[in-house]
């Protein structure tokens, strides 16, 4: 299965960057859409992405840096399915409906395909207020792969929820934002240790993980650390 990183706050040469993130999964599922539609679509063009092939958008959480390209996506792909958490704002839901998108609210595990799942809404906190966030899980031949937007509920909590859903399967890789940018080294190293203890063998932190945390992950995971930026490509 092919994964393309369309948007991140770091980039490969000739790709645009900005706050937020966006993955294209298997050519047709868009997970988050960054902060700016213009940058998103410029990077899509550079990656030779066929917008007409995209039939599903999954939004991890209702923050501007993950929803910025929403209205433009809806203009170009009328009728597209948009997966959201029930707690998303009425403004977000109204935008999807106004853009003739098919809004699908998910509160728990839901299959998008035979091998791709959304966790549904997981409870978290952001600036001491409730935030609901969903993540994606892909069943690869060698185990489960988890994709996160910002992991506001905590990357360990998200992983625990996934492991509870898939009791007989192991999460072997995690990619995305881990929201550790404001955490110190001691706390970040505890997270890294716990991820390893839980069986995560490959790691690709991005976006809000923070530059210092990226370095600590790379030092700890060594050859199993994957550097992901706007323009990156890899296969599961």
ZAKOL-674076 format. One line per 10 residues: their letters; for each residue x, y, z of C-alpha. Coordinates in nm, 4 decimals, padded with zeros to 6 digits. Layout:
# ZAKOL-674076
A = X:Y:Z  ...
This chain:
# ZAKOL-674076
XXXXXXXXXX = 00.0000:00.0000:00.0000  00.1387:00.3383:-00.1034  00.1534:00.6349:00.1372  00.2217:00.9912:00.0207  00.2917:01.2784:00.2603  00.1236:01.5787:00.1017  00.1703:01.8275:00.3832  00.3841:01.8755:00.6927  00.5746:02.1586:00.8598  00.8952:02.0153:00.7137
XXXXXXXXXX = 00.9382:01.9394:00.3444  01.1460:01.7692:00.0821  01.3084:01.9957:-00.1762  01.0577:02.1646:-00.4116  00.7609:02.0893:-00.1862  00.5679:02.3431:00.0185  00.5419:02.3234:00.3947  00.3253:02.4755:00.6636  00.1621:02.3954:00.9949  -00.0486:02.0831:00.9858
XXXXXXXXXX = -00.0305:01.7540:00.8007  -00.1923:01.5466:00.5288  -00.1458:01.1859:00.4139  -00.2785:01.0202:00.0992  -00.3372:00.6528:00.1653  -00.3658:00.3949:-00.1110  -00.4349:00.6663:-00.3687  -00.7894:00.7392:-00.2543  -00.8124:00.8166:00.1190  -00.7034:01.1619:00.2343
XXXXXXXXXX = -00.6205:01.1794:00.6050  -00.6246:01.5455:00.7154  -00.5741:01.8365:00.4770  -00.3223:02.0783:00.6301  -00.3610:02.4505:00.6859  -00.3750:02.5904:00.3301  -00.5563:02.4621:00.0240  -00.3126:02.6290:-00.2163  -00.0086:02.4537:-00.0682  -00.1977:02.1250:-00.0440
XXXXXXXXXX = -00.2932:02.1247:-00.4105  00.0480:02.2472:-00.5256  00.2053:01.9500:-00.3471  -00.0575:01.7154:-00.4910  00.0411:01.8304:-00.8388  00.4105:01.7716:-00.7666  00.3256:01.4217:-00.6409  00.1165:01.3476:-00.9513  -00.1909:01.2782:-00.7399  -00.5145:01.2202:-00.9273
XXXXXXXXXX = -00.7688:01.4235:-00.7321  -01.0531:01.2461:-00.9100  -00.9396:00.9181:-00.7513  -00.9879:01.0535:-00.3975  -01.3214:00.9280:-00.2644  -01.2752:00.9636:00.1126  -01.1532:01.2346:00.3496  -01.0873:01.1521:00.7146  -01.0348:01.4482:00.9489  -00.8523:01.3598:01.2694
XXXXXXXXXX = -00.9750:01.6604:01.4682  -01.1431:01.9945:01.4185  -00.8414:02.2291:01.4184  -00.7600:02.4769:01.1400  -00.4246:02.3157:01.0594  -00.5967:01.9860:00.9753  -00.9040:02.1229:00.7969  -00.7647:02.4156:00.5945  -00.8153:02.2580:00.2547  -01.1672:02.1312:00.3243
XXXXXXXXXX = -01.3735:02.3784:00.1202  -01.1462:02.3478:-00.1833  -01.1541:01.9667:-00.1679  -01.5339:01.9794:-00.1602  -01.5389:02.2150:-00.4601  -01.3269:01.9765:-00.6626  -01.4823:01.6508:-00.5377  -01.8518:01.7114:-00.4828  -02.0214:01.4250:-00.3008  -01.7019:01.2962:-00.1390
XXXXXXXXXX = -01.7334:01.1108:00.1929  -01.6019:01.3086:00.4910  -01.5439:01.1156:00.8152  -01.5666:01.3310:01.1276  -01.6033:01.2886:01.5021  -01.9476:01.3632:01.6508  -01.7996:01.6397:01.8687  -01.6762:01.8447:01.5706  -01.8217:02.1949:01.5517  -02.1500:02.2717:01.3820
XXXXXXXXXX = -01.9530:02.5119:01.1607  -01.7391:02.2227:01.0331  -02.0433:02.0031:00.9697  -02.2238:02.2879:00.7932  -01.9245:02.3383:00.5611  -01.9298:01.9728:00.4604  -02.3028:01.9829:00.3896  -02.2801:02.3171:00.2066  -02.0053:02.1703:-00.0100  -02.2304:01.8712:-00.0884
XXXXXXXXXX = -02.0021:01.6320:00.0938  -02.1388:01.3187:00.2564  -02.0790:01.3695:00.6297  -02.0192:01.0466:00.8231  -01.9814:01.0803:01.2012  -01.7940:00.7992:01.3751  -01.7886:00.7425:01.7479  -01.6117:00.4060:01.7508  -01.4148:00.1667:01.5301  -01.5349:00.1632:01.1695
XXXXXXXXXX = -01.3944:-00.0101:00.8621  -01.3343:00.2104:00.5578  -01.2060:-00.0827:00.3515  -01.1101:-00.4432:00.4269  -00.7756:-00.3235:00.5672  -00.8233:00.0428:00.6657  -01.0113:00.1537:00.9791  -01.0890:00.4685:01.1720  -01.0777:00.4482:01.5502  -01.3739:00.6809:01.5785
XXXXXXXXXX = -01.3732:00.9535:01.8425  -01.1185:00.9221:02.1236  -01.1480:01.1637:02.4160  -00.8670:01.4100:02.4746  -00.7845:01.7527:02.6151  -00.6450:02.0604:02.4435  -00.5777:02.3710:02.6529  -00.7821:02.2131:02.9326  -01.0884:02.1707:02.7091  -01.2396:01.8552:02.5624
XXXXXXXXXX = -01.1301:01.7538:02.2147  -01.2372:01.4486:02.0168  -00.9884:01.2954:01.7768  -00.9805:00.9926:01.5482  -00.6836:00.8052:01.4044  -00.6436:00.5614:01.1177  -00.5321:00.1990:01.1437  -00.4074:-00.0051:00.8496  -00.3737:-00.3815:00.8594  -00.0478:-00.4650:00.6806
XXXXXXXXXX = 00.0916:-00.8155:00.6230  00.3312:-00.7763:00.9165  00.0979:-00.6091:01.1669  -00.1078:-00.2966:01.2317  00.0100:00.0523:01.1361  -00.1306:00.3555:01.3199  -00.1608:00.7067:01.1700  -00.2312:01.0010:01.4003  -00.3170:01.3655:01.3378  -00.1985:01.5276:01.6616
XXXXXXXXXX = -00.2708:01.2561:01.9200  -00.4248:01.5090:02.1586  -00.5630:01.2245:02.3742  -00.1980:01.1151:02.4172  -00.0180:00.8818:02.1794  -00.0074:00.6086:02.4449  -00.3821:00.6357:02.5075  -00.4516:00.6188:02.1323  -00.2355:00.3095:02.1058  -00.4120:00.1494:02.4034
XXXXXXXXXX = -00.7515:00.2105:02.2397  -00.6304:00.0521:01.9149  -00.4864:-00.2475:02.0960  -00.8181:-00.2912:02.2756  -01.0018:-00.2922:01.9421  -00.7580:-00.5386:01.7831  -00.6840:-00.7682:02.0750  -00.5055:-01.0403:01.8770  -00.2964:-00.8094:01.6558  00.0118:-00.5990:01.7220
XXXXXXXXXX = 00.0660:-00.2325:01.6347  00.4152:-00.2434:01.4845  00.4477:00.1096:01.3424  00.3165:00.4572:01.4247  00.3302:00.7648:01.1976  00.2015:01.1199:01.2414  00.1787:01.3976:01.4969  00.2395:01.3042:01.8610  00.1979:01.6528:02.0186  00.5115:01.6373:02.2308
XXXXXXXXXX = 00.6492:01.9777:02.1276  00.5989:02.1239:02.4758  00.7217:01.8182:02.6668  01.0661:01.7916:02.8227  01.3215:01.5221:02.7530  01.2308:01.3096:03.0549  00.8626:01.2915:02.9644  00.9343:01.2316:02.5960  01.1752:00.9495:02.6753  00.9072:00.7904:02.8942
XXXXXXXXXX = 00.6717:00.7968:02.5966  00.9380:00.6439:02.3722  01.0076:00.3711:02.6252  00.6365:00.2928:02.6584  00.5903:00.2758:02.2801  00.8745:00.0244:02.2566  00.7324:-00.1724:02.5481  00.3991:-00.1879:02.3628  00.5676:-00.3388:02.0570  00.6070:-00.0390:01.8241
XXXXXXXXXX = 00.9093:-00.1279:01.6118  00.9061:00.1544:01.3526  00.8297:00.5201:01.4152  00.7680:00.8248:01.1970  00.6898:01.1299:01.4145  00.5875:01.4516:01.2364  00.4140:01.7883:01.2678  00.3448:01.8790:01.6328  00.5855:01.6214:01.7774  00.8485:01.8980:01.8022
XXXXXXXXXX = 01.2054:01.9218:01.6737  01.3674:01.8172:02.0019  01.1389:01.5175:02.0328  01.2135:01.4199:01.6717  01.5819:01.4046:01.7609  01.5140:01.1917:02.0703  01.2989:00.9509:01.8676  01.5677:00.9231:01.6003  01.8383:00.8596:01.8581  01.6295:00.5908:02.0268
XXXXXXXXXX = 01.4863:00.4140:01.7192  01.7978:00.4512:01.4996  01.7481:00.2638:01.1682  01.3800:00.2099:01.2551  01.3166:00.5858:01.2634  01.1568:00.7143:00.9424  01.1938:01.0825:00.8551  00.8670:01.2005:00.6982  00.8059:01.5408:00.5368  00.5964:01.6995:00.2638
XXXXXX = 00.6845:01.5021:-00.0496  00.7868:01.1795:00.1271  00.6712:00.8464:-00.0178  00.6749:00.5001:00.1332  00.5016:00.1642:00.1098  00.3527:-00.0488:00.3851
